[in-house]
Structure formats: C-alpha cells, structure tokens
Amino acid sequence: MTGFGRAKEDRPTPPQVYGWRPYMAAIIISLGVMAYGYDSSFIGQTLASKAFKRDFGFNAMTKAQQNNHLGNLTSIYSAGGFFGALFMLPALELLGRKRTVIISDVIFIIGSILCTVPTHQLGLIYAGRLLTGLGVGGIAAVCPTYISEIAPPAIRGRLTGFFESSYQIGAVIGFWINYGIVHNMDAASSNAWRIPMGVQLVPAGLLAIGIPFLRESPMWLLKKGRNEDALKVLSYYRNLPERHEYIAQDVHFMQGQVEQERSLTGSAQPTFINFLRAALREATTKGMWNRFVLVFLMFMWQAWSGAAAINYYSPTIFTSIGLTDTTLWTGVYGIIKAVGSIIFFTFFIDKFGRKWPWIASSLACACCQYYLAGYIAIGKPTAGVQQSAGTIAGGKAATAAIMVFGAAWSFGANGLPWIIASEIFPSSLRSISGPWAGLGYGVYIFFATMLILASIYAFFFIHETKGLRMDQMDGIFGFKRLGYAYDEGGKVVEDSYSEDKSRGATRVEAV
C-alpha cells in the first residue's frame, strides 16, 4: 500500500507488510490527538462568546473576575494535559498501550460531556476542562509510542506522522466551526458555545469505535512474557503467517531489547518501582542521556521558532493590505499548515528522512521571519490606519511570507520532534520518553536567528533514523549493549541471526 516515499528497507520485506492494517491502526490511534488540535483553536472564541458569558454569570462579574475565570478555564486544561501524560506512565507499563488509550479516551469523553450539558453550572465546565485535559494528555503521551511499536521501519515516519496531521486537522476544524457559528448563528443562542463544546465528542467517539480493531503493542506483550500473543499481533499487522521468517526476525530483534531491559531490572517481571530505577540508571549512561538532551532541545527549537509571533502579528499585516476579513485569512493560514503536514508526513517523510527536512524547513522559515522583521521595521503597518502604496505592496509580500512560513513550518520543527522522540529510545525508556514534551520587529529577528541555529544544530546532532529498526538506534548514539558485536562505525554487526538461524528459529519455536 502506498509504496511511494518509503525509506530504505532494513532487510528484504514482503509486500504484505505494507498492507492496510498498520495504516488503519495508526489513523485510529491518532484520532485522539485530533481533539487536542481542535481545542487549540476553538476554546478561545467559545469562552468569549456572549451566550457563554450570559449563561454562566460572567455579566454579573467584574472585568478582573471574568479574566480570572477565562484564564483558569484555559490553564486547567493545560494542567490536566501535563498530569494526564504523567499519570499515564504507570498505565503504559502496567496495563499496556491499548488499555492506556481506552482509559484516556473514556476520561476525555466524560470531560467533553461535562463541558457540553451544563446550563448555568460553571463548576461542571471546570471539571470537564480538567478531565478533557487529563484525557488528551494521556492520549498524546501514548500515541507516538504505540504507533512506532507496531509500524514497519520503512514507513514508521509516515505512520507516526499521522499524529501531527491529525492535530493540524483538528485545529482547522475547530477554527472553521467557530467561523461558521460567528457568521451564521445567533450570538445569543446557547448553541453558540454548546455546539463547539460538543464537537469534542466526535474524534473521541470515533476513537472509541475504532479501539476494537486495535491490537496491543507486540513489544509490550513480549516484555510481559506473552510471546504467543505477540506473535499473533505481529502476524496480524504484518499480514504474514506466524511462522514466517520476517515475523521470526521481528521477534528476534524485539527480544534482544527485552532481554537487555531484564538484565537492568534483574527480573523477568519487575515491579514498577524496579522498572523506574532501572530506567533512571540506564537514562544516565553514555548513549542514553544525550537522547534526552536531543529531545529537550528539539522541543526548545520548536517553541523558539516564532510560530506564536506569526499568529500574533498576521492579523495586523492582513489588515494593512486591505483584507477586511482577517479571521478568514487566519483560517487559510491554518489550512496551509494542515495540508502541508498531511502531504509531507504521508508521502515524503520516509523518503527524505528527518534531518534534512528539518534543516530546509528552518532555513525557509528563517527567511520568512527576516523579511517580516524588515517589513515591520520599515513599513510600520498599523491596523486601521491608511497605508502607503509601498507599504501595501510590501504587506502583500509579507502575507505571502506568512503563508510560506506555514507551509515550511509544517514539515520541520512543528511535527518532527514527536516522531524522533518516539523512535530513538529503547523499550525500557520509551514509556518515559512519550510523556517527556507586546511584540515588535526585533522578536522576528530573534526567532529567525534561532531557526538558523536550529538548522545548524540539526546538521551536526540529529541522526538520520529513517528505515532503522528500534534495536539499531543504539549504534548511532554510541551506546553498546552486552553481547553485541560492533563495527568501527559503532553499528551492530548483524550476523547473529543470519549466521545462526537455528538459534533464532529455536527462540521463536520456544515462543
């Protein structure tokens, strides 16, 4: 299925491996993240609506009280997301990936209902926002890890990229639902806030419908000693017989990671506390701590790349060139980001990898930021003020720069950190790494410079991971496992399976 844009295969791979089942699973798992993206774009307009303020007594409050409640309703969701990701860490290890998705989705659905049904009970809205945050935090923590553990190496980037694509689709849906309500619905109707609140149930409901079609992560099953179940899951997702050589190889590679984890915990079935101790000990070793630094810096570059500044200043630029409906053009900008994400993560990520798209994206976004800095510094556009012909012409180019930024941003620091973070850690640390993630023209120079530095950082420090198996990640980070042979370049000498198939076959037969 969709052979275009695959990474180089790590070994000869039967075509059945690229069937519809891993795609279906990745899309279903990513549906939960759509709710995350949806909230990012709908909640501000919804809480500010006249009907919401009337129904929940905001009109009787002082301006300061209103601002406190609106700020709290936004921040309690973010706090829920943080603790949701944190609390799902034990669930990921003790209950598995699939059950963690189920728990998170149930929590989110309950929260969405509490946000939708109240008439005047502001406390229910608070409770709903907290629960939706907890639910979406858990889903965001498990989603990339779950997908990466069931995906064939050659299309892992594409399948994990559904995470970012789903987020962007949710954000676009949230914006346009609000846009339609503002332009076509009575602002005094309670439906003006109840409908966008209720739409949260759609992606969560679709995820609930799709959960029966999912299978547990084979890596987690092997860690729990459920070898026969792991074989069945791999056979299902790879669309191959359980005794096929390719399945045997997958089991062999995964068991190597599981055995390494057991050597650290000293038990075939360690307690959660022992697991955490072993994970902490492994995380501080050479070849592991630098992965956490890599992930931290990737998300730092993401936060410093200036997307928030673009969102802040774009309405002023749109107005300066005579575009009266700035909300519409802000929506167009969102569509460009979503379409760019879908195209890149579906067709190109496993062809071009992670490193060079990040560099190209950062440089393109930096050029856009530098132009915006020059335009704002020289033209000084001001909303509602008549601009000169030169300023209008420059503003049109600035509008184009904003759209180019959205397209370039979509295949760089916007989504790549999630994908890389989900694939570079061994099984013993993957559950931890999942939960681990007044402006003037001067800020654009700062952000553009950060993007230049980000491209340099990517050139020297981001390793290319396309097409590699999970067990091959150790070599590129300089981590050496006991019992493995390495060549001069630090890569595993992979002859243990090919030279001693009988041992691998015996291991599979023992399963």
C-alpha positions in Angstrom: 0.0 0.0 0.0 1.3 3.4 -1.0 4.8 2.4 -1.8 5.7 5.9 -2.8 8.1 7.6 -0.3 9.3 4.6 1.7 12.6 4.6 3.5 15.2 2.1 2.5 14.2 -1.2 4.0 16.3 -2.6 6.9 16.1 -6.0 5.2 14.1 -7.7 2.4 10.5 -7.1 3.2 7.5 -9.0 1.9 5.0 -6.6 0.2 2.2 -7.8 2.6 3.9 -6.0 5.4 2.8 -2.6 3.9 -0.9 -3.6 3.8 -3.8 -1.6 5.2 -3.7 -2.8 8.8 -0.8 -0.7 10.2 -2.3 2.3 8.4 -5.7 1.7 9.9 -4.2 1.3 13.4 -2.2 4.5 13.1 -5.2 6.5 11.9 -7.4 5.2 14.7 -4.8 5.9 17.4 -4.2 9.4 16.0 -7.9 10.3 16.2 -7.5 11.1 19.9 -4.9 13.8 19.0 -7.4 15.4 16.7 -9.3 16.5 19.9 -6.0 18.1 21.1 -5.7 20.2 18.0 -9.4 21.0 18.0 -9.1 22.5 21.5 -6.2 24.7 20.5 -8.4 26.6 18.0 -11.9 26.6 19.3 -11.8 27.3 23.0 -10.8 31.0 23.0 -13.7 32.1 20.8 -16.1 29.8 22.6 -15.3 31.1 26.1 -15.5 34.7 24.8 -19.0 34.3 23.2 -21.8 36.4 24.5 -24.0 33.4 25.2 -21.4 31.6 27.3 -20.8 34.7 29.4 -24.5 35.2 29.9 -25.3 31.5 30.7 -22.5 31.2 33.3 -22.9 34.6 35.1 -20.0 36.4 33.7 -22.1 39.5 33.0 -22.5 39.9 36.8 -18.7 39.8 37.4 -16.1 42.4 37.3 -13.7 42.5 34.4 -11.0 41.1 36.6 -13.2 38.2 37.8 -14.1 37.4 34.2 -10.5 37.4 33.1 -9.6 35.2 36.1 -12.2 32.6 35.1 -11.3 32.6 31.4 -7.7 32.2 32.2 -8.4 29.4 34.7 -10.6 27.6 32.2 -7.7 27.6 29.7 -4.9 26.8 32.2 -6.8 24.0 33.9 -6.9 22.2 30.6 -3.1 22.6 30.2 -2.5 21.4 33.7 -4.7 18.4 33.1 -2.7 17.6 30.0 0.6 17.7 31.9 -0.7 15.5 34.7 -2.5 13.2 32.2 0.7 12.5 30.5 2.5 12.0 33.8 -0.2 9.7 35.4 -0.3 7.5 32.3 3.3 6.5 32.7 2.5 3.6 35.1 -0.5 2.7 32.9 1.8 2.4 29.8 4.0 -0.1 31.6 1.5 -2.0 33.8 -1.6 -2.1 31.6 -0.2 -1.7 28.1 -0.6 0.8 25.2 -4.1 -0.2 24.2 -5.7 0.0 27.7 -4.0 3.3 28.2 -5.7 4.6 25.1 -9.0 3.3 26.4 -8.6 4.9 29.8 -7.6 8.2 28.3 -10.4 8.2 25.8 -13.0 7.4 28.5 -11.8 10.3 30.7 -11.9 12.6 27.7 -15.4 11.6 26.7 -16.7 12.2 30.3 -15.0 15.6 30.3 -16.5 16.5 26.9 -20.0 15.6 28.2 -19.5 17.8 31.3 -18.4 20.7 29.1 -21.5 20.3 26.9 -24.5 19.6 29.1 -24.4 22.4 31.8 -26.9 25.2 31.7 -25.5 27.5 34.4 -23.1 25.4 36.4 -19.7 26.8 35.9 -18.2 24.2 38.2 -19.1 21.5 35.7 -17.2 23.4 33.0 -14.2 23.4 35.2 -14.5 19.7 35.9 -15.0 19.0 32.2 -11.9 21.1 31.2 -9.8 19.3 33.7 -10.9 15.8 32.5 -10.5 16.6 28.9 -7.0 17.8 29.6 -6.2 14.6 31.5 -7.6 12.5 28.7 -5.8 14.3 25.9 -2.6 14.4 27.8 -2.7 10.6 28.2 -3.5 10.1 24.5 -0.7 12.4 23.4 1.7 10.5 25.6 0.9 7.1 24.3 0.1 7.8 20.7 3.6 8.2 19.1 5.0 5.3 21.2 2.1 3.0 20.3 2.3 3.7 16.6 6.1 3.4 16.4 6.0 0.0 18.1 3.6 -1.5 15.5 5.0 0.2 12.4 7.3 -1.4 9.9 10.6 0.6 9.9 10.4 1.7 6.3 7.0 3.5 6.9 7.3 4.3 10.6 7.8 8.1 10.0 4.7 8.2 7.8 2.5 6.3 10.4 3.8 8.3 13.3 3.3 11.5 11.3 -0.4 10.8 11.4 -0.1 12.2 14.9 0.8 15.7 13.7 -1.5 15.5 10.7 -4.4 14.7 13.0 -3.5 17.5 15.3 -3.5 20.0 12.4 -6.8 18.7 11.0 -8.4 19.1 14.4 -7.1 22.7 14.6 -8.5 23.6 11.2 -11.9 22.0 12.1 -12.0 24.0 15.4 -11.3 27.2 13.6 -13.9 26.8 10.8 -16.6 25.6 13.2 -16.1 28.8 15.2 -16.0 30.8 11.9 -19.3 29.3 10.8 -21.0 29.9 14.2 -19.9 33.5 14.3 -21.1 34.3 10.8 -24.3 32.2 10.7 -25.7 31.7 14.2 -27.4 33.9 16.7 -24.8 35.1 19.1 -27.4 35.0 21.9 -28.1 31.3 21.4 -26.6 28.8 23.9 -25.8 26.6 20.9 -23.1 29.2 20.0 -21.0 27.6 22.8 -22.6 24.3 23.2 -22.0 23.0 19.7 -18.3 23.6 19.6 -18.0 22.0 23.1 -20.0 19.0 21.9 -17.9 18.6 18.7 -15.1 17.4 21.0 -17.0 14.1 21.3 -16.7 13.4 17.6 -13.0 12.4 17.4 -13.2 10.8 20.9 -16.2 8.8 19.7 -14.5 7.7 16.5 -11.5 6.6 18.5 -13.8 4.6 20.8 -15.4 2.9 17.8 -12.0 2.1 16.3 -10.5 0.6 19.5 -11.8 -2.9 19.0 -9.9 -3.0 15.7 -6.6 -2.3 17.5 -4.1 -4.9 18.9 -1.8 -4.5 21.8 1.8 -3.4 21.1 3.9 -6.6 20.4 6.8 -5.1 22.3 4.8 -4.7 25.5 3.4 -8.2 25.1 7.0 -9.6 24.9 8.0 -7.6 27.9 5.2 -9.3 29.8 6.2 -12.7 28.7 3.1 -13.1 26.4 5.1 -14.4 23.5 2.3 -16.2 21.7 0.1 -13.1 21.8 3.0 -11.0 20.4 3.4 -13.5 17.5 -0.4 -13.2 16.8 -0.2 -9.4 16.8 2.8 -9.3 14.5 1.2 -11.8 12.2 -2.0 -9.6 12.1 -0.2 -6.3 11.5 2.4 -7.7 9.0 -0.3 -9.8 7.3 2.0 -12.8 7.4 1.8 -16.3 8.9 3.1 -16.5 12.5 5.9 -18.8 11.4 7.1 -16.6 8.6 10.8 -15.7 8.7 10.1 -12.0 8.7 8.0 -12.4 11.8 10.7 -14.5 13.4 13.2 -11.7 12.7 10.9 -9.1 14.3 10.5 -11.2 17.4 14.3 -11.8 17.5 15.1 -8.1 17.3 12.4 -7.2 19.9 13.5 -9.9 22.3 17.0 -8.5 22.2 15.7 -5.2 23.7 13.5 -7.0 26.2 16.4 -9.1 27.4 18.6 -6.0 27.8 15.8 -4.4 29.9 15.5 -7.5 32.1 19.3 -7.5 32.7 18.9 -4.0 34.1 16.0 -4.8 36.3 17.3 -8.2 37.3 13.8 -9.8 36.9 11.7 -11.2 34.1 8.6 -9.4 35.6 9.9 -6.4 37.5 7.8 -4.2 39.7 7.0 -0.7 38.5 9.4 0.7 41.1 12.2 -1.6 39.9 11.4 -0.6 36.3 11.7 3.1 37.2 15.0 2.6 39.0 16.4 0.6 36.1 15.2 3.2 33.6 16.7 6.0 35.6 20.0 4.1 35.7 20.0 3.4 32.0 19.0 7.0 31.2 22.2 8.4 32.7 24.5 6.1 30.7 26.5 7.1 27.7 24.4 6.9 24.6 21.2 7.4 26.5 21.4 10.8 28.3 22.2 12.5 25.0 18.9 11.3 23.6 17.0 13.1 26.3 19.1 16.2 25.7 18.3 15.8 21.9 14.5 15.6 22.6 14.7 18.6 25.0 16.5 20.7 22.5 14.2 19.7 19.7 11.1 20.9 21.6 13.1 24.1 22.6 13.7 24.9 19.0 10.1 24.2 18.3 9.0 26.7 20.9 11.5 29.3 19.8 10.8 29.1 16.1 8.3 32.0 16.1 5.0 30.4 15.1 3.3 32.2 18.0 4.7 35.5 16.8 3.3 34.8 13.3 -0.1 34.1 14.8 0.1 37.3 16.8 1.1 39.7 14.1 -0.6 38.2 11.0 -4.0 39.9 11.5 -2.3 43.3 11.5 -0.4 42.5 8.3 -3.6 41.3 6.7 -5.4 44.5 7.6 -2.6 46.7 6.4 -3.1 45.5 2.8 -6.8 45.9 2.8 -8.0 42.4 3.8 -11.0 43.2 6.0 -11.9 39.6 7.0 -8.7 38.8 8.9 -10.4 35.8 10.5 -10.9 34.2 7.1 -7.2 34.7 6.2 -6.1 33.3 9.5 -8.2 30.3 8.7 -6.5 30.0 5.3 -3.1 30.1 7.1 -4.3 27.2 9.2 -5.4 25.2 6.2 -2.0 25.7 4.6 -0.3 24.3 7.7 -2.6 21.3 7.8 -2.3 20.5 4.1 1.5 20.8 4.3 1.6 18.4 7.3 -0.6 15.9 5.6 1.3 15.9 2.3 4.8 15.7 3.9 4.1 13.2 6.7 2.1 11.0 4.3 4.3 10.9 1.2 7.7 12.3 1.9 9.0 11.8 5.5 10.2 8.3 4.9 11.7 9.3 1.6 13.7 12.4 2.8 14.1 11.4 6.4 14.1 13.7 9.5 17.4 15.6 9.4 17.3 17.4 6.1 13.6 18.4 6.1 14.3 20.0 9.5 17.2 22.0 8.1 15.3 23.0 4.9 12.3 24.0 6.9 14.3 26.0 9.4 16.1 28.0 6.7 12.9 28.7 4.8 11.1 29.8 7.9 14.1 32.0 8.9 14.0 33.8 5.5 10.3 34.5 6.0 10.9 35.8 9.6 13.8 38.1 8.4 11.5 39.6 5.7 8.7 40.1 8.2 11.2 41.8 10.5 12.3 44.2 7.7 8.8 44.9 6.7 7.6 45.7 10.2 10.6 47.8 11.0 10.5 49.9 7.8 6.8 49.9 6.8 5.4 50.0 10.4 2.0 48.6 9.4 -0.8 49.6 11.8 -4.3 48.1 11.8 -7.0 50.6 10.9 -4.6 53.2 9.5 -4.4 54.0 5.8 -1.1 52.7 4.4 1.1 54.0 1.6 1.2 52.1 -1.8 4.7 50.9 -0.9 3.6 49.6 2.5 0.6 47.8 0.9 2.9 46.2 -1.7 5.3 45.1 1.0 2.4 43.8 3.0 1.3 41.6 0.2 4.8 40.1 0.1 4.6 39.8 3.9 1.3 37.9 3.6 2.9 35.5 1.1 5.8 35.1 3.6 3.4 34.1 6.3 1.8 31.5 4.1 5.2 30.2 3.0 6.2 30.1 6.7 3.1 28.0 7.4 3.9 25.5 4.6 7.6 25.2 5.6 6.8 25.1 9.3 4.5 22.1 8.7 7.4 19.7 7.7 10.0 20.9 10.2 10.0 21.6 13.9 6.2 21.5 14.0 5.9 17.7 14.0 9.3 16.1 13.7 10.2 16.3 17.4 7.3 14.0 18.2 8.3 11.5 15.6 12.0 11.4 16.6 11.2 11.2 20.3 9.0 8.2 19.7 11.6 6.1 17.8 15.1 6.8 19.3 14.6 5.3 22.7 14.8 1.6 23.7 11.7 -0.2 25.1 12.9 0.3 28.7 12.7 4.1 28.2 10.0 4.6 25.6 7.2 4.8 28.1 9.1 7.7 29.8 10.1 9.5 26.7 6.4 9.7 25.5 5.2 11.8 28.4 8.7 13.7 28.4 7.3 17.1 25.6 3.9 43.2 23.3 5.9 42.0 20.2 7.9 44.2 17.8 10.0 43.5 14.8 13.0 42.6 17.0 11.4 39.3 18.1 11.2 38.2 14.4 15.0 38.7 14.1 15.4 36.7 17.3 13.2 33.8 16.1 14.8 33.8 12.6 18.2 33.6 14.1 17.0 30.7 16.3 15.9 28.9 13.2 19.3 29.4 11.6 20.8 27.9 14.7 18.3 25.1 14.6 19.3 24.1 11.1 23.0 24.1 12.2 22.1 22.0 15.2 20.2 19.6 13.1 23.1 19.2 10.7 25.6 18.2 13.4 23.4 16.5 16.0 20.2 14.9 14.5 21.0 11.4 13.4 19.1 10.0 10.4 16.7 7.4 11.7 14.6 6.6 8.6 14.2 2.9 7.9 16.1 1.8 11.0 14.7 -0.7 13.5 14.3 0.2 17.1 17.2 -2.0 18.1 19.5 -0.3 15.6 19.2 3.1 17.4 21.8 2.2 20.0 24.7 2.3 17.5 24.1 5.8 16.2 24.1 7.2 19.7 27.2 5.4 20.8 25.5 3.0 23.3 26.9 -0.5 23.3 24.9 -3.4 24.7 26.4 -6.5 26.3 26.6 -9.5 24.0 26.5 -7.4 20.7 29.4 -7.0 18.3 30.0 -3.6 16.8 32.0 -2.4 13.8 34.4 0.5 13.7 31.5 2.9 13.0 29.6 1.8 16.1 27.0 -0.2 14.1 25.8 -3.6 15.3 27.3 -6.4 13.3 24.1 -8.1 12.4 25.2 -11.7 11.7 23.7 -13.2 14.9 20.5 -14.0 13.1 21.8 -14.7 9.6 24.7 -16.9 10.7 22.7 -18.8 13.4 19.2 -19.1 12.1 18.7 -22.2 14.1 19.1 -20.2 17.3 16.6 -17.6 16.2 14.3 -20.4 15.0 14.7 -22.1 18.3 13.8 -18.9 20.1 10.7 -18.5 18.0 9.7 -22.1 18.4 10.1 -21.6 22.2 7.5 -18.8 21.8 
